[in-house]
Amino acid sequence: MAIFSAVFCRGQDDDEWRGVGVEGDLAEAGTIDDIADTMRDVSGAAAEGTMVLLVEADDEWFAVVRVDDHTDPRVFLSDVRVVHEHPVAALLQESGGIEAPEQTEGTGQKPYPVPGGEPELLADLGVPAGDLVSLTTGGGLLPGDVLAEIAERAGFAEPLDALRL
């Protein structure tokens, strides 16, 4: 499964976002705190400010992880059912805000996402909780499209576009 992941960060006294691609596989992380440490490592001096990790897996699901300064990571996952199938999603469940449903047998298709976590984590960046849930469940948008909309509203669309090329 191909995963795109990038951290967008800005320092406490900086209004401009910069984006950094996350090298390596996030699945190598053992805990949600390891993911937060990776975010801090790639952000350098901006780790004292706001960091947002965007993760997208094969146009099936996406996740947003936010860390402000040295706070605990906050997570939004577009479809909680993927925690049974993908190690990165399972790690994100550790944030405490994601309840994984019981695993069921099926065709593998999941047409209606079941979001979980903290939808309000980007409210102060221009993406209110209701909008994030609507973008996720409204239909017609692929996970990459939702991430592009999030980046546009939050102010880091240009760095995201540069990393996606």
ZAPA-622281 format. One record per atom (N, C-alpha, C): residue number from 1; residue in one letter; atom name; x, y, z. Coordinates in nm, 3 decimals, padded with zeros to 5 digits, m for minus. Example, Ala and Ser with C-alpha at 12.3 -4.5 7.8 and 13.67 -1.06 7.14 Angstrom:
BEGIN
  pos  code  site       px       py       pz
    1     A     N   01.319  m00.569   00.780
    1     A    CA   01.230  m00.450   00.780
    1     A     C   01.320  m00.330   00.780
    2     S     N   01.285  m00.225   00.708
    2     S    CA   01.367  m00.106   00.714
    2     S     C   01.290   00.003   00.787
REM end
This chain:
BEGIN
  pos  code  site       px       py       pz
    1     M     N   00.084  m00.117   00.000
    1     M    CA   00.000   00.000   00.000
    1     M     C   00.089   00.124   00.000
    2     A     N   00.071   00.210  m00.098
    2     A    CA   00.148   00.333  m00.107
    2     A     C   00.092   00.438  m00.011
    3     I     N   00.182   00.500   00.062
    3     I    CA   00.141   00.603   00.157
    3     I     C   00.215   00.732   00.126
    4     F     N   00.139   00.841   00.123
    4     F    CA   00.197   00.975   00.115
    4     F     C   00.188   01.032   00.255
    5     S     N   00.298   01.088   00.304
    5     S    CA   00.295   01.154   00.434
    5     S     C   00.389   01.273   00.432
    6     A     N   00.342   01.382   00.490
    6     A    CA   00.421   01.504   00.496
    6     A     C   00.382   01.584   00.620
    7     V     N   00.480   01.653   00.675
    7     V    CA   00.459   01.738   00.791
    7     V     C   00.462   01.883   00.743
    8     F     N   00.366   01.960   00.790
    8     F    CA   00.360   02.103   00.762
    8     F     C   00.376   02.173   00.895
    9     C     N   00.467   02.270   00.900
    9     C    CA   00.500   02.330   01.027
    9     C     C   00.523   02.479   01.014
   10     R     N   00.502   02.546   01.124
   10     R    CA   00.538   02.687   01.135
   10     R     C   00.576   02.713   01.280
   11     G     N   00.676   02.796   01.297
   11     G    CA   00.724   02.828   01.430
   11     G     C   00.626   02.918   01.504
   12     Q     N   00.650   02.938   01.632
   12     Q    CA   00.561   03.020   01.714
   12     Q     C   00.551   03.163   01.663
   13     D     N   00.658   03.217   01.608
   13     D    CA   00.659   03.355   01.562
   13     D     C   00.655   03.364   01.410
   14     D     N   00.610   03.259   01.344
   14     D    CA   00.614   03.252   01.198
   14     D     C   00.474   03.226   01.145
   15     D     N   00.433   03.304   01.044
   15     D    CA   00.302   03.283   00.984
   15     D     C   00.310   03.197   00.859
   16     E     N   00.431   03.171   00.811
   16     E    CA   00.446   03.096   00.686
   16     E     C   00.469   02.948   00.714
   17     W     N   00.390   02.864   00.647
   17     W    CA   00.402   02.720   00.659
   17     W     C   00.512   02.669   00.568
   18     R     N   00.578   02.563   00.610
   18     R    CA   00.669   02.491   00.521
   18     R     C   00.634   02.344   00.532
   19     G     N   00.660   02.273   00.424
   19     G    CA   00.628   02.131   00.420
   19     G     C   00.753   02.047   00.407
   20     V     N   00.753   01.933   00.473
   20     V    CA   00.865   01.840   00.469
   20     V     C   00.808   01.700   00.449
   21     G     N   00.854   01.632   00.345
   21     G    CA   00.813   01.493   00.325
   21     G     C   00.871   01.407   00.435
   22     V     N   00.794   01.311   00.480
   22     V    CA   00.841   01.221   00.585
   22     V     C   00.912   01.104   00.520
   23     E     N   01.041   01.095   00.545
   23     E    CA   01.122   00.985   00.490
   23     E     C   01.092   00.857   00.565
   24     G     N   01.099   00.748   00.496
   24     G    CA   01.079   00.619   00.560
   24     G     C   00.932   00.588   00.580
   25     D     N   00.909   00.475   00.636
   25     D    CA   00.773   00.426   00.654
   25     D     C   00.725   00.456   00.795
   26     L     N   00.611   00.522   00.806
   26     L    CA   00.556   00.552   00.938
   26     L     C   00.524   00.425   01.015
   27     A     N   00.505   00.316   00.944
   27     A    CA   00.474   00.189   01.010
   27     A     C   00.590   00.140   01.097
   28     E     N   00.709   00.194   01.074
   28     E    CA   00.824   00.157   01.157
   28     E     C   00.813   00.215   01.297
   29     A     N   00.726   00.315   01.313
   29     A    CA   00.705   00.372   01.445
   29     A     C   00.636   00.268   01.532
   30     G     N   00.669   00.269   01.659
   30     G    CA   00.610   00.171   01.749
   30     G     C   00.489   00.224   01.825
   31     T     N   00.483   00.357   01.838
   31     T    CA   00.374   00.418   01.914
   31     T     C   00.336   00.551   01.849
   32     I     N   00.225   00.606   01.895
   32     I    CA   00.184   00.738   01.847
   32     I     C   00.288   00.843   01.888
   33     D     N   00.353   00.823   02.001
   33     D    CA   00.458   00.917   02.043
   33     D     C   00.577   00.912   01.949
   34     D     N   00.607   00.796   01.891
   34     D    CA   00.713   00.787   01.791
   34     D     C   00.677   00.869   01.667
   35     I     N   00.551   00.868   01.629
   35     I    CA   00.507   00.949   01.516
   35     I     C   00.524   01.097   01.549
   36     A     N   00.487   01.137   01.670
   36     A    CA   00.505   01.277   01.712
   36     A     C   00.653   01.314   01.714
   37     D     N   00.738   01.223   01.759
   37     D    CA   00.883   01.250   01.759
   37     D     C   00.935   01.266   01.617
   38     T     N   00.885   01.184   01.524
   38     T    CA   00.924   01.198   01.383
   38     T     C   00.883   01.335   01.331
   39     M     N   00.762   01.379   01.368
   39     M    CA   00.716   01.512   01.327
   39     M     C   00.810   01.620   01.379
   40     R     N   00.849   01.608   01.505
   40     R    CA   00.940   01.708   01.564
   40     R     C   01.077   01.703   01.497
   41     D     N   01.126   01.583   01.468
   41     D    CA   01.257   01.569   01.405
   41     D     C   01.262   01.636   01.268
   42     V     N   01.160   01.612   01.185
   42     V    CA   01.163   01.670   01.050
   42     V     C   01.130   01.818   01.050
   43     S     N   01.068   01.868   01.158
   43     S    CA   01.031   02.009   01.164
   43     S     C   01.144   02.098   01.212
   44     G     N   01.245   02.042   01.275
   44     G    CA   01.358   02.122   01.322
   44     G     C   01.315   02.228   01.421
   45     A     N   01.357   02.352   01.398
   45     A    CA   01.327   02.463   01.488
   45     A     C   01.178   02.491   01.498
   46     A     N   01.102   02.458   01.394
   46     A    CA   00.958   02.483   01.396
   46     A     C   00.884   02.386   01.488
   47     A     N   00.955   02.290   01.546
   47     A    CA   00.891   02.195   01.637
   47     A     C   00.837   02.263   01.762
   48     E     N   00.878   02.386   01.785
   48     E    CA   00.827   02.462   01.899
   48     E     C   00.693   02.526   01.867
   49     G     N   00.646   02.512   01.744
   49     G    CA   00.519   02.572   01.703
   49     G     C   00.415   02.465   01.671
   50     T     N   00.340   02.490   01.564
   50     T    CA   00.234   02.399   01.521
   50     T     C   00.285   02.309   01.410
   51     M     N   00.258   02.178   01.424
   51     M    CA   00.295   02.080   01.322
   51     M     C   00.171   01.999   01.286
   52     V     N   00.152   01.980   01.156
   52     V    CA   00.039   01.900   01.108
   52     V     C   00.093   01.794   01.013
   53     L     N   00.066   01.669   01.044
   53     L    CA   00.104   01.557   00.958
   53     L     C  m00.018   01.514   00.879
   54     L     N  m00.004   01.510   00.746
   54     L    CA  m00.108   01.458   00.659
   54     L     C  m00.062   01.322   00.607
   55     V     N  m00.149   01.224   00.617
   55     V    CA  m00.120   01.088   00.570
   55     V     C  m00.233   01.046   00.478
   56     E     N  m00.197   00.990   00.363
   56     E    CA  m00.298   00.939   00.271
   56     E     C  m00.252   00.804   00.218
   57     A     N  m00.339   00.706   00.221
   57     A    CA  m00.305   00.570   00.179
   57     A     C  m00.390   00.529   00.060
   58     D     N  m00.326   00.522  m00.056
   58     D    CA  m00.387   00.468  m00.178
   58     D     C  m00.529   00.517  m00.207
   59     D     N  m00.557   00.641  m00.181
   59     D    CA  m00.691   00.695  m00.203
   59     D     C  m00.800   00.615  m00.132
   60     E     N  m00.762   00.548  m00.022
   60     E    CA  m00.859   00.472   00.057
   60     E     C  m00.897   00.545   00.185
   61     W     N  m00.799   00.606   00.249
   61     W    CA  m00.824   00.675   00.375
   61     W     C  m00.716   00.781   00.396
   62     F     N  m00.744   00.872   00.489
   62     F    CA  m00.643   00.972   00.525
   62     F     C  m00.648   00.994   00.676
   63     A     N  m00.541   01.055   00.725
   63     A    CA  m00.534   01.091   00.866
   63     A     C  m00.466   01.227   00.877
   64     V     N  m00.502   01.297   00.984
   64     V    CA  m00.438   01.424   01.019
   64     V     C  m00.392   01.410   01.163
   65     V     N  m00.265   01.441   01.187
   65     V    CA  m00.210   01.438   01.322
   65     V     C  m00.158   01.578   01.350
   66     R     N  m00.197   01.634   01.464
   66     R    CA  m00.151   01.769   01.499
   66     R     C  m00.078   01.765   01.633
   67     V     N   00.035   01.835   01.635
   67     V    CA   00.112   01.852   01.758
   67     V     C   00.145   02.000   01.770
   68     D     N   00.108   02.059   01.882
   68     D    CA   00.142   02.199   01.911
   68     D     C   00.248   02.200   02.019
   69     D     N   00.365   02.256   01.985
   69     D    CA   00.476   02.263   02.078
   69     D     C   00.505   02.122   02.132
   70     H     N   00.492   02.101   02.259
   70     H    CA   00.524   01.969   02.315
   70     H     C   00.400   01.900   02.372
   71     T     N   00.285   01.931   02.315
   71     T    CA   00.162   01.866   02.361
   71     T     C   00.150   01.726   02.303
   72     D     N   00.056   01.650   02.355
   72     D    CA   00.030   01.517   02.301
   72     D     C  m00.031   01.529   02.162
   73     P     N  m00.006   01.433   02.076
   73     P    CA  m00.063   01.438   01.942
   73     P     C  m00.215   01.422   01.944
   74     R     N  m00.279   01.498   01.855
   74     R    CA  m00.424   01.488   01.834
   74     R     C  m00.445   01.431   01.695
   75     V     N  m00.545   01.344   01.678
   75     V    CA  m00.560   01.269   01.554
   75     V     C  m00.704   01.273   01.502
   76     F     N  m00.715   01.282   01.370
   76     F    CA  m00.842   01.259   01.301
   76     F     C  m00.815   01.154   01.194
   77     L     N  m00.898   01.051   01.191
   77     L    CA  m00.885   00.942   01.094
   77     L     C  m01.013   00.937   01.012
   78     S     N  m00.999   00.936   00.880
   78     S    CA  m01.117   00.943   00.793
   78     S     C  m01.206   00.820   00.800
   79     D     N  m01.151   00.706   00.834
   79     D    CA  m01.232   00.584   00.841
   79     D     C  m01.171   00.490   00.945
   80     V     N  m01.235   00.480   01.061
   80     V    CA  m01.179   00.402   01.171
   80     V     C  m01.172   00.253   01.140
   81     R     N  m01.245   00.207   01.041
   81     R    CA  m01.244   00.064   01.008
   81     R     C  m01.108   00.018   00.956
   82     V     N  m01.023   00.110   00.912
   82     V    CA  m00.893   00.069   00.856
   82     V     C  m00.791   00.033   00.963
   83     V     N  m00.822   00.057   01.090
   83     V    CA  m00.724   00.023   01.195
   83     V     C  m00.696  m00.126   01.200
   84     H     N  m00.787  m00.207   01.149
   84     H    CA  m00.767  m00.352   01.147
   84     H     C  m00.679  m00.397   01.030
   85     E     N  m00.661  m00.309   00.932
   85     E    CA  m00.594  m00.347   00.808
   85     E     C  m00.461  m00.278   00.784
   86     H     N  m00.438  m00.169   00.853
   86     H    CA  m00.317  m00.092   00.824
   86     H     C  m00.244  m00.055   00.952
   87     P     N  m00.116  m00.088   00.963
   87     P    CA  m00.040  m00.063   01.086
   87     P     C  m00.033   00.085   01.125
   88     V     N  m00.023   00.175   01.028
   88     V    CA  m00.017   00.318   01.062
   88     V     C  m00.148   00.362   01.125
   89     A     N  m00.258   00.321   01.067
   89     A    CA  m00.389   00.355   01.124
   89     A     C  m00.404   00.298   01.264
   90     A     N  m00.353   00.177   01.285
   90     A    CA  m00.359   00.115   01.418
   90     A     C  m00.279   00.197   01.519
   91     L     N  m00.164   00.250   01.479
   91     L    CA  m00.085   00.335   01.568
   91     L     C  m00.161   00.462   01.605
   92     L     N  m00.231   00.519   01.508
   92     L    CA  m00.305   00.643   01.532
   92     L     C  m00.417   00.621   01.632
   93     Q     N  m00.467   00.501   01.639
   93     Q    CA  m00.573   00.468   01.734
   93     Q     C  m00.527   00.491   01.878
   94     E     N  m00.396   00.481   01.900
   94     E    CA  m00.340   00.499   02.035
   94     E     C  m00.361   00.638   02.091
   95     S     N  m00.399   00.734   02.006
   95     S    CA  m00.417   00.870   02.054
   95     S     C  m00.529   00.879   02.155
   96     G     N  m00.613   00.778   02.161
   96     G    CA  m00.719   00.775   02.261
   96     G     C  m00.854   00.824   02.210
   97     G     N  m00.857   00.895   02.100
   97     G    CA  m00.982   00.948   02.051
   97     G     C  m01.047   00.865   01.943
   98     I     N  m00.992   00.748   01.915
   98     I    CA  m01.043   00.666   01.805
   98     I     C  m01.088   00.531   01.859
   99     E     N  m01.215   00.505   01.843
   99     E    CA  m01.272   00.376   01.881
   99     E     C  m01.281   00.289   01.757
  100     A     N  m01.211   00.179   01.756
  100     A    CA  m01.216   00.088   01.641
  100     A     C  m01.339  m00.001   01.652
  101     P     N  m01.413  m00.012   01.543
  101     P    CA  m01.528  m00.102   01.545
  101     P     C  m01.481  m00.247   01.542
  102     E     N  m01.573  m00.335   01.573
  102     E    CA  m01.542  m00.477   01.565
  102     E     C  m01.511  m00.513   01.421
  103     Q     N  m01.411  m00.595   01.401
  103     Q    CA  m01.374  m00.636   01.266
  103     Q     C  m01.477  m00.735   01.213
  104     T     N  m01.522  m00.708   01.090
  104     T    CA  m01.622  m00.796   01.029
  104     T     C  m01.571  m00.848   00.896
  105     E     N  m01.621  m00.963   00.858
  105     E    CA  m01.589  m01.019   00.727
  105     E     C  m01.670  m00.944   00.622
  106     G     N  m01.613  m00.926   00.505
  106     G    CA  m01.688  m00.858   00.401
  106     G     C  m01.615  m00.860   00.269
  107     T     N  m01.661  m00.778   00.179
  107     T    CA  m01.604  m00.774   00.044
  107     T     C  m01.478  m00.691   00.037
  108     G     N  m01.448  m00.618   00.143
  108     G    CA  m01.330  m00.533   00.140
  108     G     C  m01.362  m00.391   00.099
  109     Q     N  m01.478  m00.369   00.040
  109     Q    CA  m01.516  m00.235   00.000
  109     Q     C  m01.580  m00.164   00.118
  110     K     N  m01.546  m00.036   00.133
  110     K    CA  m01.598   00.044   00.242
  110     K     C  m01.649   00.176   00.184
  111     P     N  m01.770   00.175   00.128
  111     P    CA  m01.816   00.293   00.056
  111     P     C  m01.848   00.414   00.143
  112     Y     N  m01.884   00.395   00.269
  112     Y    CA  m01.922   00.507   00.353
  112     Y     C  m01.825   00.517   00.470
  113     P     N  m01.737   00.617   00.468
  113     P    CA  m01.636   00.628   00.573
  113     P     C  m01.699   00.651   00.710
  114     V     N  m01.631   00.601   00.811
  114     V    CA  m01.672   00.620   00.950
  114     V     C  m01.557   00.694   01.018
  115     P     N  m01.563   00.830   01.021
  115     P    CA  m01.451   00.905   01.078
  115     P     C  m01.442   00.889   01.230
  116     G     N  m01.320   00.912   01.280
  116     G    CA  m01.299   00.904   01.423
  116     G     C  m01.186   00.995   01.466
  117     G     N  m01.178   01.016   01.595
  117     G    CA  m01.074   01.103   01.648
  117     G     C  m01.130   01.239   01.683
  118     E     N  m01.049   01.342   01.662
  118     E    CA  m01.085   01.478   01.701
  118     E     C  m01.108   01.565   01.577
  119     P     N  m01.231   01.575   01.529
  119     P    CA  m01.256   01.655   01.409
  119     P     C  m01.231   01.804   01.429
  120     E     N  m01.225   01.850   01.553
  120     E    CA  m01.202   01.992   01.581
  120     E     C  m01.054   02.030   01.582
  121     L     N  m00.964   01.937   01.553
  121     L    CA  m00.821   01.966   01.567
  121     L     C  m00.770   02.073   01.472
  122     L     N  m00.842   02.106   01.366
  122     L    CA  m00.798   02.208   01.271
  122     L     C  m00.890   02.330   01.270
  123     A     N  m00.980   02.341   01.367
  123     A    CA  m01.078   02.449   01.368
  123     A     C  m01.012   02.587   01.367
  124     D     N  m00.906   02.605   01.444
  124     D    CA  m00.839   02.735   01.448
  124     D     C  m00.755   02.763   01.323
  125     L     N  m00.743   02.663   01.236
  125     L    CA  m00.668   02.680   01.111
  125     L     C  m00.761   02.693   00.991
  126     G     N  m00.891   02.710   01.015
  126     G    CA  m00.985   02.733   00.907
  126     G     C  m01.065   02.614   00.862
  127     V     N  m01.056   02.503   00.935
  127     V    CA  m01.133   02.383   00.900
  127     V     C  m01.214   02.341   01.024
  128     P     N  m01.335   02.398   01.039
  128     P    CA  m01.419   02.362   01.153
  128     P     C  m01.453   02.213   01.153
  129     A     N  m01.484   02.161   01.270
  129     A    CA  m01.511   02.017   01.286
  129     A     C  m01.620   01.969   01.191
  130     G     N  m01.729   02.043   01.180
  130     G    CA  m01.839   02.003   01.091
  130     G     C  m01.796   01.995   00.947
  131     D     N  m01.711   02.090   00.905
  131     D    CA  m01.661   02.089   00.767
  131     D     C  m01.571   01.969   00.742
  132     L     N  m01.485   01.937   00.839
  132     L    CA  m01.395   01.823   00.821
  132     L     C  m01.474   01.693   00.808
  133     V     N  m01.575   01.677   00.891
  133     V    CA  m01.658   01.557   00.883
  133     V     C  m01.735   01.555   00.751
  134     S     N  m01.789   01.669   00.709
  134     S    CA  m01.863   01.675   00.582
  134     S     C  m01.774   01.643   00.463
  135     L     N  m01.653   01.698   00.462
  135     L    CA  m01.560   01.668   00.354
  135     L     C  m01.529   01.518   00.350
  136     T     N  m01.519   01.459   00.466
  136     T    CA  m01.483   01.317   00.477
  136     T     C  m01.596   01.225   00.434
  137     T     N  m01.718   01.258   00.474
  137     T    CA  m01.831   01.167   00.453
  137     T     C  m01.923   01.209   00.339
  138     G     N  m01.902   01.328   00.283
  138     G    CA  m01.994   01.382   00.184
  138     G     C  m02.001   01.307   00.054
  139     G     N  m01.904   01.227   00.025
  139     G    CA  m01.904   01.151  m00.100
  139     G     C  m01.850   01.233  m00.215
  140     G     N  m01.792   01.164  m00.310
  140     G    CA  m01.742   01.231  m00.429
  140     G     C  m01.600   01.281  m00.420
  141     L     N  m01.544   01.291  m00.301
  141     L    CA  m01.407   01.338  m00.285
  141     L     C  m01.317   01.222  m00.243
  142     L     N  m01.206   01.210  m00.312
  142     L    CA  m01.105   01.112  m00.272
  142     L     C  m01.027   01.168  m00.153
  143     P     N  m00.962   01.082  m00.074
  143     P    CA  m00.884   01.131   00.039
  143     P     C  m00.782   01.239   00.000
  144     G     N  m00.716   01.225  m00.113
  144     G    CA  m00.621   01.327  m00.157
  144     G     C  m00.687   01.461  m00.183
  145     D     N  m00.811   01.459  m00.233
  145     D    CA  m00.886   01.582  m00.256
  145     D     C  m00.922   01.649  m00.124
  146     V     N  m00.959   01.569  m00.026
  146     V    CA  m00.991   01.624   00.106
  146     V     C  m00.867   01.688   00.167
  147     L     N  m00.752   01.622   00.157
  147     L    CA  m00.628   01.680   00.210
  147     L     C  m00.592   01.809   00.139
  148     A     N  m00.615   01.816   00.009
  148     A    CA  m00.588   01.939  m00.066
  148     A     C  m00.679   02.052  m00.017
  149     E     N  m00.804   02.021   00.012
  149     E    CA  m00.897   02.122   00.064
  149     E     C  m00.855   02.168   00.204
  150     I     N  m00.815   02.074   00.287
  150     I    CA  m00.766   02.108   00.421
  150     I     C  m00.646   02.201   00.409
  151     A     N  m00.551   02.166   00.324
  151     A    CA  m00.430   02.247   00.307
  151     A     C  m00.464   02.386   00.255
  152     E     N  m00.558   02.395   00.163
  152     E    CA  m00.599   02.525   00.110
  152     E     C  m00.655   02.614   00.221
  153     R     N  m00.744   02.560   00.299
  153     R    CA  m00.807   02.638   00.406
  153     R     C  m00.708   02.674   00.517
  154     A     N  m00.616   02.583   00.547
  154     A    CA  m00.521   02.607   00.656
  154     A     C  m00.405   02.695   00.614
  155     G     N  m00.382   02.709   00.483
  155     G    CA  m00.276   02.797   00.437
  155     G     C  m00.149   02.728   00.393
  156     F     N  m00.150   02.596   00.377
  156     F    CA  m00.029   02.529   00.330
  156     F     C  m00.051   02.450   00.202
  157     A     N  m00.137   02.502   00.114
  157     A    CA  m00.164   02.435  m00.014
  157     A     C  m00.041   02.433  m00.103
  158     E     N   00.034   02.545  m00.109
  158     E    CA   00.152   02.549  m00.196
  158     E     C   00.258   02.447  m00.153
  159     P     N   00.294   02.441  m00.024
  159     P    CA   00.391   02.338   00.016
  159     P     C   00.340   02.196  m00.011
  160     L     N   00.209   02.172   00.006
  160     L    CA   00.154   02.039  m00.023
  160     L     C   00.168   02.007  m00.171
  161     D     N   00.131   02.102  m00.256
  161     D    CA   00.142   02.080  m00.401
  161     D     C   00.286   02.050  m00.441
  162     A     N   00.381   02.123  m00.381
  162     A    CA   00.523   02.103  m00.414
  162     A     C   00.569   01.962  m00.375
  163     L     N   00.519   01.910  m00.264
  163     L    CA   00.559   01.776  m00.219
  163     L     C   00.491   01.666  m00.298
  164     R     N   00.377   01.693  m00.354
  164     R    CA   00.302   01.591  m00.429
  164     R     C   00.354   01.574  m00.571
  165     L     N   00.435   01.668  m00.620
  165     L    CA   00.485   01.658  m00.758
  165     L     C   00.577   01.542  m00.777
REM end
